[in-house]
Amino acid sequence: MRKSILSGAAALLALACALGAPGARAAYPERPVSVVVGFAPGGTNDILARLISAKLQARLKQPFVVENRAGANSIIAAEYVARAQPDGYTIFVASSGALTINPAIYTKLGYDPQQAFKPVAMLGVFPLVVVTNAESKAERLADLKTLAAQRSDHTLNHGVGSSTFQLAAEYYARQTGLSLMHISYRGTGPLLSALLANEVDVGFADVAAVVSQIGAGKLKPLAVTTAERSSVLPDVPTIAEAGVPGYDVPVWTGLVVPRDTPDEVVQVLQGALKEILADPDTIAQYRPLGMEPGNVDGAALQQRIGDDIARWTKVAREADIKAN
């Protein structure tokens, strides 16, 4: 009798688990996952999100569907993910601007990047490139100060495609004494048009957006913002090589989830992403974006977020750069 009762209890427990009884956790993912992006389709972040989503879908056998929630420097997307159910079915492919620039320039945000999210992986890192119109007299980065000195106000017009680019430029300017007048555009596309039309003297832009115009001889690259040269523009010096030792401003994209997402969900994502980021096909598809693959060290990404917030808050405060 005792043996029969125990066998019956075991059978009931197995059935309860199969039916998803409280306390039982189904294997993740068991339904489609929403991959939120804070920009409109077509930009570097969106292209990267679609690449990673397709590879996650192939490995985890469920749809990973990109959802563009553009606007307000990714604030709309970040707030949406911060409020989402922490179950792994809403994940955020977040630009470094969303996680580190916004808290530096906005006095009020509906999310705290260091508290609202659990970092999963650094998906990729890429430099900005300092560019001028091909007709500019600047041949080297140092020539920008010479050009500014020839102006009555000793200032160059800098085209701004995003707050990230503005702070990167201001960080350079404050280390060299260069005076910049920041002129805002609604994204890299309009900034590119302004550079080609010679409406601004200089711009800091993502490599993927300008590499074709550089190749066509319409824009002139002066330097890249990372510590190492870009594999896409190997002949272009870094800002550090061009006379500002220690200057290193990479732009990066990370994958984060709502803070209370279970660790086992994060581990599934990290396991898949570790394979994806080492995949030669991924590396080949990153190259046109000027991007280097990242890693799945969540603790390192958390540290990076905190360090970058501290740096950009200082730059924004000193330059009196604010956003409403």
N, C-alpha and C positions, 0 to 999 in steps of 0.2 A: 504493500500500500504506500509506504513512504517513498519507495523508488518511483512509483507511478505518479505521485503528487509532484515530486521534484522534476520528473520528465515533462509533466504538463506545464509546470511553471516556466521551465526553460523554453518550451515551445511558444508560450504566450509572450515571453520577453522578446523572442526572436521576431514574432509577428508584429509586436508593438514597434520595434526598431524599424522594421521594413515599412511600416505605415507612417513613419515620421512622428512617433510619440514624443511628448515633451522630454527634453534631455537628450534625445538622439539628434545627431547632426548629419545631414546628408552630405555626400561628397560635393565639394565646390569645384566648379560651378555646375549647377543643374538647370540653369535657364540663362537667357541672354544677359550680357553685362553692358551697361551704358558707360561709354568712355567720353567724359566731358572735356571739351576744349574751349578755352576762353577767347578764341578768335574765329573769324569767318573762314570758310573753306579757301584753300589755296596757298596759305602762308606756310612758313617753315614748321611751326608748331602743329598745324593741321596735317601737313604731309607726314610728319613723324608719327603723329597719333594714328593715322590710317595704316602706316607701315607696321607699327607695333601691334595694333589691333588685329590685323590679318594674321600675324604670326602667333599671337596668343590664341586666336580662334583655331588655328591649325593644330596647335598642341593640346589645348584644353577642350576641344570638341564642343564648344558652345559659341554662339555669335557674340562678338565684341563689336558693338555698334557705336560709331563716333557720333556724338551729339554736340553740335556747335552752339554755344551760348555766348555769343560775342558781345562786347561792349564794356565800357568803363574800365579799360586796362585789366580785363579779366576778373574784375570784382564780381560781376554778375555770376560768372561760372563758379568762382571760389565760394561765394556765399551759398550757392545752390548745393555744392558738394558738402560743405560744412554742415548743412542741415539735413543731408540725406541719411537714410537708414544705414547704419554701420554694418552692413551684411556682405560687403564685397561686390554688390551688384551696381554700385555707382562709384567709379574711379575717376581720377582727375589727372590728365596729362597737363602739368602746370609749368608755365614758363617761370624762369627765375624772377621775372618782374612781378608776377602775381604773388610770389611768396616772399620776396625780399625788397623790392622797390616800393610797392604800394604802402607797406607799413612805414616806410621812410618819408613818404611825401604826403600821405593822407592823414589828417588829424583824427578822422573817424572812419573805421572800417567795421563791417558787419562780421568779420572773422579775424581770429588771431592765428597767423600762419604757424606759430610755434606750439599752439595748443589745440587747434581745431583739426589737425590732420596727423596721420601716422605715415611717415615716409616709407616708401617701398623700394624705390630704385632711382638712381640717376640714369636717365635714359640716354643722354648725350650732352656733349659740350662743344661749343663752337665759338670762334672769335667774331668780333665785329671788325670791319675794315674801314679805315679812314680814307675817304675818297674825295676828289675834287673833279671838276669838269676838266676834260682833256686839254682845254685851252688855258688852264690856270698856269701861272708862272711858277707855282710851287712844284719843285721836282723832288724835294725831300720833306719829311715832316717838319724839320727845323725851319723850313722856308715860310711856314705859316706865320711865325712871329715877325719875320721880315716884311711879309705882305701887310700884316696888321700895323706895323710901325709906319708904313707909308700912307695909311689912312688918317684923315683928320681926327677921327675919334679913337684911333688905334685899336679898332675892333673889327673882327670878322663876323659875317653872318653864318651861323651854324644851323643847318636844317635838321629838325627833330622829327623822327618817325615814331618814337615812343619814349616814355619816361626813362626806360633803361638806357637808351642811347644817349639821352640828354645827360644823365648822371655820369655815364662813362666819359663823355666829352668834357664835362665840367671837372671831373676828377683829373683828367689830363691837363686841362687849362690851369688848374690851381697849382699843379706841380711845376708848371713852366712859366707862369706869369702871362699866359695868353689870354686876351680878353675876347669873349664870345658873346654875341647877341643871338639868343636861341629863338628860332622861328618855327613854330609848331605846324605839322602837317598831319593829316588823318591817315597815318600809316606809312609803311615803307614805299608803297607804290607812288603816292603823290610826292614823297620826298625825292624819289628817283627822277620823276619828271622835272622837279625844281632843279636838281643837279644838272640834268641834261640841258636844261634851258639856261643854265648859268645864273639862276635867280639867287642862289646861295653860294657862299665861298667853299664850304666844306660840309661833309656829312659823315656821321658814324652810322654804318649800316651793316645788316647781316650779310655774310658772304654770298649766300644762295641768291639773294635779291639782286646783286650787282655784278656777279662774276661774268655773266654774258656780255654786259656792257663794257666791262674791263677788257674782256677778250676782243671785243669789236673796236677797241681804241677810243671809245666815247667817254669813258671815265678813267681817271688816273688814281691807282692805289698808292698810298703813302706809307701805310703801316697797318699791322693787325694788333688787336688788343690783348692777345693771349701771350703767355710766357714763351710758348713755342710757336714757330711759324706754321701757317696753315698748309696742309697737304694739297689744297686746291690752288693756293697762291704761294708756292715755295720760294719765289724770288722776292717776295715782299717782306721787308724786315718787321720785327716786332717793335712796339713802342719802346720797350726796354732797350733794344739794340739801337734805336734811333735817338737815344739820349736821355731816357727817363728810367734809370735802373729800378727794378722792382715792380714796375707797372705790370699788372696782370689782371685783366678784367675779362674773364670768359663769360659768355652767356650760356645758360644751361637749361635743360628741360628735365623735370623730375616727374615721377609717378607717385601720387599720394592717395590715401583713402581716408574716409572719416575716422576720427580719433579712436573710437571704440570698436573698430573692425577687429574681429577675432584674429589672434596671431596665426592660427592655422590657415586662415584665408590668405594672409600676407605671405606665408611660407609657400603656398601653392603658386601665387603670382611670382614670387622671387625665384622659385625653382624653374619656372618656364622662362622668365626673363634672363636668367643666367645663361641658358642655352641660346636664347635669341640674340643677346648682345655679343656672343662669341661666334655666331653663325657668319661664315664668309659672305653669304648673300646679304645679310644685314649690313655688314661693313661696306660692301660694294654700293648698296643703296644709300648709305650715309654720305658717301664721298661727294656727290653732287650738291649736297646740302652744306658742305664744308664742316661736317660734324664728325666728332670722334665718339665711339661708343662709351657709355658710362659703366656703372657697376650696380650690384644689388646690396650695397652696404647701407642699410637704413639709418644706422647710428651716425655714419659719416655724413649722410645727407642732412640729418637733423642738425649736426654741428655746422655744416655749411650754411644752412638757412640762418642760424643765429649769428654767425660771423658776418655774413653779407648784410644782414639787417643793420648790424652795428656800424659797418663801414659806410653804407649808403645813408644812414640817418645822419652821420657826421657830415658827409659831403653836402647833403640837402640843407642841413641847418646852416652851414657856413656860406652856401651860395644862395640862401633864402629861396629855395625851390619848394613850392607847395602846390598841392592840388586840392580842389574843393570836393 
